[in-house]
Amino acid sequence: MKLTSEEALKILEGARGKTENDRWIDHSICVGNSAEKIAKALNEKGNDLDIDKVMALGYIHDIGKMVGPFHAHVMNGYEYMKEQGYDEEYYNICITHSYLNNDINCTGGGVPDHIPFRTEFVKNHEYTLYEKIINICDLMCTNKVLTIDKRLIDLIIRRGAHPNTQYHVQETYILKEYFDNLLGYNLYDLFPEIKENL
C-alpha cells in the first residue's frame, strides 16, 4: 500500500500532543519539505524521482516516536508501518534514515544497542536515492533547515559525544558532497533560509 504525502501529514498532525513532545513532528515536516526541494532539483538534472513519495518518506521517517519510546523509534516505526500494510519503502525508511554508509555504527547519539535484524538489514540493504535524500535532510533539519555543521552540533549537545561521533560526522560531510556532485552546485543553494538560521 502506498502512502501519499497528504496522508502522511495527517498522521503527523494527528499525533500532536500525544507523545513525549511535538518536536519530532515539526522536524519530520521540515525533513519532508526539504526532501521535496532536493528531489525537484535532482529531477531538473535528469532524475525521475516521485516528488510526493519523497515527501511522504520524509514525513514518516520518525513515525516510531508516535507508537513507543523515542529511543526505540527506529524499530518501532519499521514494525508499525509494516503492520499497517504499507509498501516496504515506507517501513524501510524508519530504519535507514538513522544510519549512513551501510553501518549501524554510523549514527548520531552513540553506538546503538545490538539488534541482530537491524544490524544485518543496514549492512545488506542497498540504499535508494530516496533514502539518501532523507538521510541528508534528517541531518539538516530541526524544525528549520540548518547547515550540517550546526545540526551536528545540535545533536552532540543533546546526545553527547561518543566513540562513533567523529566517524558519523565525517560520513555526513561525504554525503553532503555526494549531493553537491549530483546537483553540480552547493546543496545549500537550495535553502537560502540557511543564512537566516545561522
C-alpha positions as CSV (number, residue, x, y, z in Angstrom):
1,M,0.0,0.0,0.0
2,K,1.3,3.4,-0.9
3,L,1.2,6.5,1.4
4,T,0.7,9.9,0.0
5,S,2.3,13.0,1.5
6,E,-1.1,14.3,2.4
7,E,-1.9,11.2,4.3
8,A,1.5,11.2,6.0
9,L,1.0,14.8,7.1
10,K,-2.4,13.9,8.6
11,I,-0.8,11.1,10.6
12,L,1.8,13.6,11.9
13,E,-0.8,16.3,12.8
14,G,-3.0,13.7,14.5
15,A,-0.1,12.8,16.8
16,R,0.3,16.3,18.2
17,G,0.1,16.4,22.0
18,K,0.1,12.6,22.3
19,T,3.8,11.8,22.6
20,E,6.8,13.0,24.8
21,N,6.9,16.2,22.8
22,D,6.0,17.6,19.4
23,R,9.5,18.5,18.3
24,W,9.8,15.3,16.2
25,I,6.6,16.3,14.3
26,D,8.0,19.7,13.3
27,H,11.3,18.1,12.5
28,S,9.6,15.5,10.3
29,I,7.6,18.1,8.4
30,C,10.9,20.0,7.8
31,V,12.5,16.8,6.5
32,G,9.7,16.1,4.1
33,N,9.6,19.7,2.8
34,S,13.3,19.8,2.4
35,A,13.3,16.4,0.6
36,E,10.8,17.8,-1.8
37,K,13.2,20.7,-2.8
38,I,16.1,18.4,-3.3
39,A,14.1,15.9,-5.3
40,K,12.8,18.6,-7.6
41,A,16.3,19.9,-8.1
42,L,17.6,16.4,-8.9
43,N,14.8,15.9,-11.4
44,E,15.9,19.1,-13.2
45,K,19.3,17.3,-13.5
46,G,17.6,14.3,-15.3
47,N,16.5,12.1,-12.4
48,D,12.9,10.7,-12.3
49,L,12.0,10.9,-8.6
50,D,8.4,10.7,-7.4
51,I,8.1,14.0,-5.5
52,D,5.1,13.1,-3.5
53,K,6.8,9.8,-2.4
54,V,10.0,11.5,-1.2
55,M,7.9,14.0,0.8
56,A,5.9,11.1,2.4
57,L,9.1,9.3,3.3
58,G,10.4,12.4,5.0
59,Y,7.2,13.0,6.9
60,I,7.0,9.4,8.3
61,H,10.7,8.6,8.9
62,D,10.4,9.2,12.7
63,I,6.9,7.7,13.0
64,G,8.1,5.2,15.5
65,K,8.1,8.1,18.0
66,M,4.3,8.1,17.7
67,V,4.0,4.5,18.8
68,G,6.6,3.9,21.5
69,P,9.6,5.3,23.4
70,F,11.6,7.8,21.4
71,H,14.8,5.8,22.0
72,A,13.3,2.8,20.2
73,H,11.7,4.7,17.4
74,V,13.7,3.1,14.5
75,M,12.4,-0.5,15.1
76,N,9.0,0.7,16.4
77,G,8.4,2.7,13.2
78,Y,9.6,-0.2,11.0
79,E,7.2,-2.6,12.7
80,Y,4.3,-0.2,12.8
81,M,4.4,0.8,9.1
82,K,4.8,-2.9,8.1
83,E,1.8,-3.9,10.3
84,Q,-0.2,-1.2,8.7
85,G,0.4,-2.8,5.3
86,Y,2.4,-0.1,3.7
87,D,4.9,-0.9,0.9
88,E,8.4,-1.8,2.1
89,E,10.0,1.6,1.2
90,Y,7.7,3.2,3.8
91,Y,8.8,0.9,6.6
92,N,12.4,0.6,5.5
93,I,12.9,4.4,5.8
94,C,12.2,4.1,9.5
95,I,15.5,2.2,9.8
96,T,17.6,3.7,7.0
97,H,17.2,7.3,8.0
98,S,19.4,6.9,11.1
99,Y,22.4,5.1,9.6
100,L,24.9,6.1,7.0
101,N,27.4,4.1,5.0
102,N,25.6,0.7,5.5
103,D,27.0,0.8,9.0
104,I,24.9,0.5,12.2
105,N,27.7,2.4,14.0
106,C,27.4,5.4,11.6
107,T,24.7,7.2,13.5
108,G,24.3,10.1,15.9
109,G,23.7,9.7,19.6
110,G,26.2,6.9,20.4
111,V,26.7,3.3,19.5
112,P,23.3,1.6,19.2
113,D,22.1,-1.4,21.2
114,H,22.7,-4.7,19.4
115,I,19.6,-5.8,17.5
116,P,20.7,-8.5,15.0
117,F,18.0,-7.9,12.5
118,R,18.7,-4.2,12.3
119,T,22.4,-4.7,12.1
120,E,22.1,-7.1,9.2
121,F,19.4,-5.1,7.4
122,V,21.6,-1.9,7.5
123,K,24.7,-3.8,6.4
124,N,23.0,-5.5,3.4
125,H,20.4,-3.0,2.3
126,E,21.1,-1.1,-0.9
127,Y,20.2,2.4,-0.1
128,T,18.0,4.1,-2.7
129,L,18.3,7.7,-3.8
130,Y,15.1,8.4,-1.8
131,E,16.7,7.1,1.3
132,K,19.9,9.1,0.8
133,I,17.8,12.2,0.4
134,I,16.0,11.5,3.7
135,N,19.4,10.8,5.3
136,I,20.8,14.2,4.4
137,C,17.6,16.1,5.2
138,D,17.5,14.4,8.7
139,L,21.0,15.8,9.1
140,M,20.0,19.3,8.1
141,C,16.6,19.7,9.9
142,T,15.4,20.6,13.3
143,N,12.1,22.5,12.9
144,K,14.0,24.5,10.3
145,V,16.9,23.9,7.8
146,L,20.4,24.3,9.1
147,T,23.9,23.7,7.8
148,I,25.0,20.2,8.7
149,D,27.7,21.8,10.9
150,K,25.0,23.5,13.1
151,R,22.8,20.4,13.0
152,L,25.6,18.1,14.1
153,I,26.5,20.4,16.9
154,D,22.8,20.3,17.9
155,L,22.9,16.5,18.0
156,I,26.2,16.5,20.0
157,I,24.9,19.0,22.6
158,R,21.7,17.0,23.1
159,R,23.1,13.4,22.8
160,G,26.7,13.9,23.8
161,A,29.9,12.9,22.0
162,H,30.6,9.1,21.7
163,P,33.3,6.8,20.2
164,N,31.4,6.8,16.9
165,T,30.7,10.6,16.7
166,Q,33.8,11.5,14.6
167,Y,33.0,8.8,12.1
168,H,29.4,9.8,11.8
169,V,30.4,13.5,11.3
170,Q,33.0,12.5,8.6
171,E,30.4,10.4,6.7
172,T,27.8,13.2,6.9
173,Y,30.2,15.5,5.1
174,I,30.8,12.8,2.5
175,L,27.0,12.5,2.0
176,K,26.7,16.3,1.6
177,E,29.5,16.2,-1.1
178,Y,27.6,13.4,-2.8
179,F,24.6,15.6,-3.2
180,D,26.8,18.6,-4.2
181,N,28.2,16.5,-7.0
182,L,24.8,15.2,-8.2
183,L,23.4,18.7,-8.3
184,G,26.5,20.3,-9.8
185,Y,26.4,23.1,-7.2
186,N,26.3,23.5,-3.4
187,L,23.3,21.8,-1.8
188,Y,22.8,24.8,0.4
189,D,22.0,26.9,-2.6
190,L,18.5,25.3,-2.5
191,F,17.9,26.6,1.0
192,P,18.6,30.4,1.2
193,E,16.9,30.4,4.6
194,I,20.0,28.7,6.0
195,K,21.6,32.1,6.2
196,E,18.8,33.3,8.4
197,N,19.2,30.2,10.6
198,L,22.9,30.6,11.3
